[in-house]
């Protein structure tokens, strides 16, 4: 009875969920997984997961195998899978080990969500504050957008730094989309996911017999991305030996497959990203200094959300529009008191946490209603910066010059200013509370 109840819970989720046994064969497939992939559960039960969906991550090893190898669960990993009909679908997956009451591994679980509709919406929505899917009206983000455009004709390496969840991968996407190589291969590797021997194989390829499970020759990402672009996420967590191999490619454009002595050439533009403290990594010897300088020809720092709070109303509106379409709901805006909580929340998970929060609220909100403060999780209120006169002034001062310029442009017609900002008139009134009084026309 309890087992059937648990299955019903999993079948009610909007995310696809599949489980595999110790032999990596699928033994559970929920309804959302059927909807996303086009496969009926009877078609995949008993099949090897990687042979059915051919996830990008599975080219080297099953995600569950990577979790077993590294001892770390996989969270929020962007990849793509083959489906029964149509083109490959972009997904975001999580993977973890299933254990019995004796804490022994008995299989694994993979949850995944379809990103195709979300990516289409972001490709279609381009505006001054929406730069290739990056939402940013603040001066800091506008400077990043300008820099990306300035380097469009360069093949120099780029190192993107910033906390987890700030949108470093979106910045990499924008760099590639505006570059001279935009029509060529664009591959991505998360360097923190793979153990050392598998990461080397993933990047440089291997020959048959190079290691256990190397049953045939396989090209690496640097070969597959030749003449294109490779995005190395979490590059500072790469093992030192692999860093030496990467340095050689950046200096000479040459490499060797694992287990082979044949020198190969490749022409790949490298964009990398990290969320760790680079200075400390260099001091601790975890990142080679010569590699850092090769990667950091063009540095880009993506600020934390708490440092660009003026972007929050735009991000909220953007995500409300996206997820209202995805969940087919008519939700237009957020109430002022709920937005006030968002403006004063610390956002330790940055933009990713904000996006997840809006999706949660859209799912909970009733059709035709605004998002209200009553829908917010209690954790938001407990992790909110106290609103003081000083903190209000600090936020207001950041916005003052921009708002005044817009108000003067529209002769202090607040309705037109609100329309240009893409926010509600009441939201604008709240943002103007502490501005110097001035009569409207």
N, C-alpha and C positions, 0 to 999 in steps of 0.2 A: 504493500500500500504506500509506504513512504517513498519507495523507488519510483512508482508511478506518479506520485505527487511532485517529486523533483523533476521528472521529465516534463510534466505540464508547465512547471515554472520556466524551464529552459525553452520550451516551445512558445511561451508567451513573450519572450524577449524580442526586441527589434534587431538585435545583433545576431549574425550567424554564429552558431556554436557547433563544433564537432569535437568528438573525443576519439583517441586512438588507443589501441592496446599496446602491450610491450613490443609487439612486432611492427608497430607503426601502421596497423590496419584500422580503418575507420570502423567504430562500433556504435557511434551515435551521431545523428545529423538532424538538427532542429528545423522547424518550419522556415525560419528566416534564412537559414543556409540554403534551403531548397529554392526559395524565392530569389536570392542573390545569384546563385550559380546556374539555375535552370535545371539542376539534377534532382530527380526524386530520390529520397533516402534509400530506396531499394536498389537503386543503380550504383550507389557508392559504398554501402555497408559491405565490409570485408575486403575493400580495395585499399591499396597503398595510397595514402593521401597525395604524395608528391607526384604520382603518376597520373592522377585524375586532374588536379588543378595546376600543376606545374608552376607553382608560385616562384617568383624570382629568387626568393630566399632558399627555395628547395634545390636550386641548381648545384649547390654544394652539399647541403644536408638539410634534413627535415628540421623545422623550427624546434620541435620537441627534442631532437637530437642535440641541437645547439644548447638548449637549456640544460640538458643532462651534462654536456661537455663543460660548459662554463659555470654551472651552478647558479646562474642568474636568470630570472624570468625575463621574457621579452615584453616590453610595453610600447604601445603606440608606434609600431613599426609600419611604415608605408611601403607597400609592395603592389604587385598585381597578380591576378590569377586568370587562367583560362576558364571559360564558362562553356556550357553545352552548345549555345549558339551565339554568334555575334563576336565582336572584338573582345580582347582582354579587358578585365575590369580592374580599376585601381581600388585597393582596399587598405584599411588600417587594421593591423592584427595585434593580438596579445597571445602569448603562449606560456603555459605553466605545466608542471608535472602533477599528475594525480597520484596520491599515495593512499595506502590502506591504513587500517587502525594501528599497524605495527610500524608505520612510517616508511614502508617499502614502496618504491615506485611500481605502479601497476599500469601506467599509461600516461597520456597527456591530454590537455584540453587546449583548443585554439578557438578564440572568439575573433570575429572579424566583421567589419562594416563596409558597405559599398560607398565609395567616395565619388563615383562617376557623376552623379547629379550635382553634388556640391562643387566639383571641379568645373563643370560646365557653367554653373551659375557664376562662378568667379571669373571665368574667362570672358563671359558676356558683360560683366559689370565693370567697365573701365570709366573712371572719373578722376578729377584732380586729387581726390583723397583715396582712390582705389587704384593702385599701381600694380598691375599684373597680379591681382589677388591680395596685395598687401594694403591694409587699411591704415592710413596715417595722415592726419591733418596737421599734426604738430610740426614745429620748425625742425626738430631733430629728424623726423621721418622724411620730411620734404627734402632735407639735405641728402639723405641716403638715396632717395629717388633720383636726385640730380646727379649724384656720383655715379650711379648705375648707368645713366644715360651718357655721362662723360667717358666712361670706359668701354662703351659699346664696341668700339673698333679695335680694342686691345685683346690680346691673348694672354696677358699676364695673369699669374696666379692670384687668387683672392682668398683671404682668410677672414671668415665671418665669426665674430665673437659675440657672446651674449648668453644670458641665463637660459636654462631650459624652458621651452614654451614661448619664447619671444618671437619666433617666426623666422629662424635662420634659414630653414629649408625654402621658405617662400622667397627670401632674398636671393638664394641661389637660383631658384626657378626664374626670377625676374632677370638676373644677370645673363643666364643662358638664353632667355627669350628675346633679349635685345642685342645679343652678340652676333658676330659674323658667322658663328657656327650654329645658329638657331635651327637650321634645317637638318642638322646632323644628329648622330646618336647622343643621347643624354642619359647616362647611367648613374646610379647612386649606390653607395655602399656605406652602411653603418659600421664603423670600425670597432665599436664597443661590443657588438653582438658575437663576433667570431673569435674563437681561440686562435693562438698564434699560427699554427700550421694551416688551419683552414682559412685564415685571413689572407695569408700569402697565396694560397691556391685561388681564392676568390679574386684577388687583384691581378696576379701574374699568370694564373693557369697552372696546370700540372700535366705530367705524362703518366701513362699507364704504369702502375706499380710504384708510384712515388711514395704512397702511404696506404694504410688500410682503407679499403673502399674506393681506391683510385683504380677503377676497372677499365678506364679508357682515357685517352688524351682529352684534355678539356682546355679551351682557351680561357683566359682571365678577363676581367673587366677592361684592363688597359688595351688588350687586343680588340675586344668587341667595340670599344669606344674610339677606335682609331679614326682620326680626323674630326672627332667630336669632343664632348665634354664629360668629365667624370667628377661627381660630387662626393667628397669623402667627409661624411658626418662623424663627429666625435673623433677627429683625427689625432688629437693629443693622447688618446687612450690606445694608440697603436703600439704594439711591442717594439722594442728598440731595434731588433734585427730587421723587422719589416720596415722600420723608418729608414734604415740604411738603403734598402732596396728601393724605396720610394724616392729617396734623395738622388739615387743614380738615374732614375727615369727623368726627374726634373732637370738634372744637369746635362744628361747625355741623350735622353730619349730612347734608352735601351734597357732591356731586362731579359731575364731567363725564366722559363717556366720551372716550377718546383720539380726537382728530379731530373733536370735536363741541363746540358752545358751549351746549348745552342743560343747564341745572342740574337735577340729579335729587336726590331725598331718599332716605335709607335709615335704618333703625333696626337697628343691629347692635352686639352686645356684642363687644368685642375682647379676646382673650387673646393675649399675645405671649410669646416666649421668646428667649433668647440665651445663647450660651456664651462670649462674648468679655468682656474686661475693660471694663465700662461706663465707669469713671472715665477710662481711657486713651482710649476711643473719643470721649468728650466733649472731652477735652483736645486730641486730634488733629483735632477738627472733623468726625469721621466720623458722629457722631450728634448731631442737633440737641437742645439742652438743653430747649427748650420741648416737643418731642415726647417726650423721656424722661419729663418730669414728667406728661404726659398719659397715658402708658402705665403709669407706675409708681404708680398710685393705691393698688393693693394689691400690695406686693412679696412674692414667695415665693422663697426660696433653697433649692435642692435640694442637699444635701451630697454630696461625692464618696464613693464606696464605702469608700475608705481611712479616712474620718472617721466611719464608722458600721459598724465591723467586726462589731458584735454582731448585725447583720442578716444576715450572710453565711450562717450555718446555716439560717435561715429561707428565704432566697433559693435556696440549694442544694436544700433539700427541695422547694420549690415548683417549681423547674425540672425536677427529677428526676421529679416526678409528672406534669408537663405532657408532657415529651418521652417518658416511658415510655409514656404513652397514645398519643401521636402515632405512635411507632415500634413500638407493640404489643409492648413488652417488660416483663417483670416485674423491675424494678430498684427496690428499696425505699429504699436508703440509700447513704451514702458511708462508706468506712472511715475510722477516726479519723486515721490518718497522712496520708491524702489530704486530709481536711478541715483538718488542721494546715497543710498547704501552702497551701490556699486562704486560711486565716486570716492567713497571713504574706506572701501575694503582694501586690504594690503596686496591682494593678488599674488601670493607666493608662486602660483603656477603660471603666472603671466597670461598672455593672450589665449593660450590653449585652455587654461582653466576658465577664462571668461567665455570662450566658445562652448565648452562643455556645460557651463552654467546656463547659458541661453537655451541650448538644446533641451536641457532638463526642464526649464521653465516653459518652453513652448509645448512640450509633451504634457505638462500639467495644466496649462492654461486652457480656459474654455474658448471655443470658437467665437470670434467677434469681440472679445474682451482684450483689454491691455494687460500686460504683465503687471501684477500688483505685488506689493510688499508681503502680502500674506502667503505668496507662493515661494518666497525665498527660503532656502534651507537655514536652520538655526545656526549652522556653522559660520554663515556669513556675518551674522550680527556679533558673534563672539570674536571674529578676527577683523573687526572694523576699527580703523583709527578713530579715536574720539574726535568729534567735531568741536573745535575751539575757534575762537575769533581769529587766532593767528593762522591756524591751518586753512580756514576759509579764505583769508586774505592771500595766502601763498598760492592756492589754486586759482583764485580770481586774477591775481597779478599776472599769472602765466597766460591767461586768456584775454586780458584787458586790451592790449594793443590790437590784436586781431579783431576782436569784437567791435572796438571803436571804429576801426577802418571800415568794417562792413556796415555799421550803423550810419556812418557818414556817407558811404557810397549810396545807401538807400534812403538818405535823409531821415534817419531814425525811424523808418517804417519797420517795426519789429516783425510784422507778418512776412515781409519780403526777405528780411534777414534770416528768419527761421526757415523759409523755403530754400534759400541758398545753402544753408547749413545742413538741410535735410533732417531737421528735428522739429518737434512740435513747438507751438508758440508758448505753451506753459513751461516747457523745458527751457526755452530761451529766457523766459522771465526769471526762472530760478537761477540761471547762469549770470543774469544781470543784477542780481540783488544787491551786490556790493559795489557796483560801478557808480561813479558820480552821477547824480541826477541831471537829466537834460530833457527838455521838452521835446515831444515828438511833433512832427508836422501834422 
